[in-house]
Each structure stands twice: as C-alpha cells, then as structure tokens.
Amino acid sequence: MKLKFCILLFISFFSYASFGQSRFSTVEELRKELKDCPEKTGSSYYAYPGPIQKEYTPVPDGYSPVYISHYGRHGSRWVTSDSRYTAVLDVFDSHELTDYGKDVRERLEIVWQDAKGRGGDLTHKGERQHHGIASRMFEHFPSLFQGHSKVRAVASTSRRCMMSMMAFCEGLKERNPWMEITRSAHERDMDYINYESPELQVFSSKTGDFWQNTLTPFIQSSIEPSRLIKKLFLSDIEDNIQYDFFDGLYWIVSDIQNVELGDLSLYDLFTDDELYAYWTCQNLKMYTTNGPSSYNSGITKESSRNLLNQIVREADAALSGGGISANLRFGHDSALIRLLTLMGIEECNKTTEDNDQVATIWQDFRITPMAANLQIIFYKNLSGNVIVKFLLNENEVSLPLGGKAKPYYDWNEVKSFWGY
C-alpha cells in the first residue's frame, strides 16, 4: 500500500509540476509548439483540450471533500457576431480575386453558411465540453452529488453562457437525476459574474493610452498584411482596412476548430511567422487588459473583487451548514483571467516588463481556452478544519503560500492572503 501511494504521489507531483511551471524557456520552444499545433495561435479561441493531469495529488489523511466553488467560461462558439463574417466577405466580394483568392472565398462560404444567424452562440462542441467537465467533476467527487444534493448554478445573461450552464447541469443530472439544481441568469448577477469597473473600461478602450501607445504600434511592427493581400487579390485593397481585414480573417480561421466542419481548414492563408506574430499581439492584449501586467496598475484584477467576494461568502455559508454541495458560475474569459490574477494563482501571475517576452511566460491559450474553468475543492476533517485545492482547466495549480501539503492550503490562510 505504501509503495502504491508513493508511486501515485510521484506521478501526481510530476503532472502537477509540469503544468505549473512556465512551459517555455525560449521563444524557439514556444514557436515549435505553435507550429505543431496552430490551433493554439487562436488565443482565446483555442478549443478546450481537456485536462493534462491524469492523477491528482493524494488528499491529506482525514480529509473528505465537502463543497466545490466553480467559475467556467462558456464553451466553444461561433465568432461573436454575423457582421464579423460579412465584413471579411464584403472585402472579397468587392475586389478582383486571384485563383487562390477564389478558392479561399469558396471555403469561407462554407464557414459562413454554417455560422449564419449563429454569431456568438455556443456550438455543439461547446455543449460537449461542459457536459464532459461536469461528468468528470462527478467522477472525481461523487460523494458531493449523491441523493438530493443541492447545487446552485448562475450564468451571465449571454446566451452562450446560459447554454453552457444547461449543458453542464445536464452532465451532472445524467449521473444523478435526483440532484436538486437551481439555475439563474439575471441582470442582478452581472455585478459579479462579468463586472468591469469604469476604470477598466477606460483603460481597455481602443482610444486609451495602452491601445494607442503600446498595442497598436506592437501590432503594426509585428504584422505586414501585404503578402496575404497580394496572394488573394489582383490589386491592393485600401490601406485603412488592411489590418482590420487581416484581423477578421485571423479570427474566422482560428474559430473553425470550434465548429463542426469536418477537415475544413484555412490555415494555409497564413505563414507560421504570421500566426505566431499575431498571436503574440492578442496575447499581449489579454495579458495587459485582464492579466498581471504592471502596466494596468492593478485596475484589471480589482474588477473581479465582487466575484471573489461572492466566492468567499458562498463558500463560508456552505461550510457552515448551508446545505449546498456546489456553486457553479458561467461567464467569460476576461473575467476568469482577472479572477485568477486577483487570487494570485502562481501559474497565471508571472510578470515581465518586456513586451517581447510576455509570450514565453504567459499564454492565454493555456489559461482561458474555450470552456476554461476554475474549480476550488473544499475538504474538511473531523476536527472541522478546512483545506482547499485549486484546479485550473482540471489541472492542479498553486498559490504562493507555504505548507507541506501543497497544492492543498488551509482555507483561513487563503482568505487571509486574499485580505479577508
């Protein structure tokens, strides 16, 4: 038994460490991974890959799971609006095309006919992602979901978030039809599910200093649309729409992985260098406007203070006998990034002042792919002491706290670290 425990502990630690550490020590390593898997260059459009970790660190002796607090991003979706497809198609249809351009236009028509009238909605793949996450949650913590156990689910008023919530709850109810799940998606909940402070709105505005002085120059120094335009069109397109056109194509191409179109691909539109360069621009945007960048002076993470307050309040209520097995929340990638930053999750809080180095220490596709999720698992012993473990995308992650039981932490110490 001791040998088996040690083997499991070693396997769990290896998996935990490999996920927890910075994945890439050099740009070359990162570029190779993205070349081998161009879908990751889709930034936040990367389809949920499922958990990397296969075995979890054994729970300290005497502790049993008593409650789960969860925040999940909606699953795979179509590009956010129909107009983002038609804007690109209009450029094709108002200019004379090369033979290659005509071929691309035909493939884009297939994409458009699938997406038409569905802009921003959850795809069937997105439903399956949340259904699968829920099923695995049940498998890992079956004692929490027995009999008439009570679960509360709240979603952003966005339709894709509500549909994600329904798919997740269905995944639980299929395993135990007697479970009591209450669901809601009301405007009153938006003050914490996806809150953006006025300061954050100003900071992340395209007219703000970050966009004007940092992001736009970074994009223009990284991307040159002329190669692609010459390959698609017999004459140049207007200078003022070239970057918007490149951007529109990038997101449509990246999103194909989230829909049901067989082996259709448009990655031949871009070179490896172009995909890498534009991903670094999107990654820098997410890192600065939602993540741990010192450039935002903490404005971004404080927008998730209401959400963290809600998490702590509901957890303490459940632990004091509130009768709730799990609180499930369904929102958006930006809110989740801000929450992870505010919480101090180490894997999401690496920082650098060098914009060119951001990509090697912080990758949006690892943190918030489609259906990204944070699960906080609470355990209690007979003495009433509570410890917690954090799972990001179903993989163990850490806080900068001491203790021999890492990745398990004393709940009171965690709250103190957060300022409660």
PyMOL commands that set and color helices and strands:
alter all, ss='L'
color gray80, all
select helices_A, chain A and resi 2-20+27-36+38-45+82-93+99-115+124-140+142-145+159-173+187-193+198-203+209-222+226-232+239-258+267-269+272-289+294-296+299-302+305-322+333-343+346-348+355-361+364-367+411-418
alter helices_A, ss='H'
color red, helices_A
select strands_A, chain A and resi 64-73+150-155+180-184+324-331+373-380+386-392+395-397+408-410
alter strands_A, ss='S'
color yellow, strands_A
deselect
rebuild
show_as cartoon
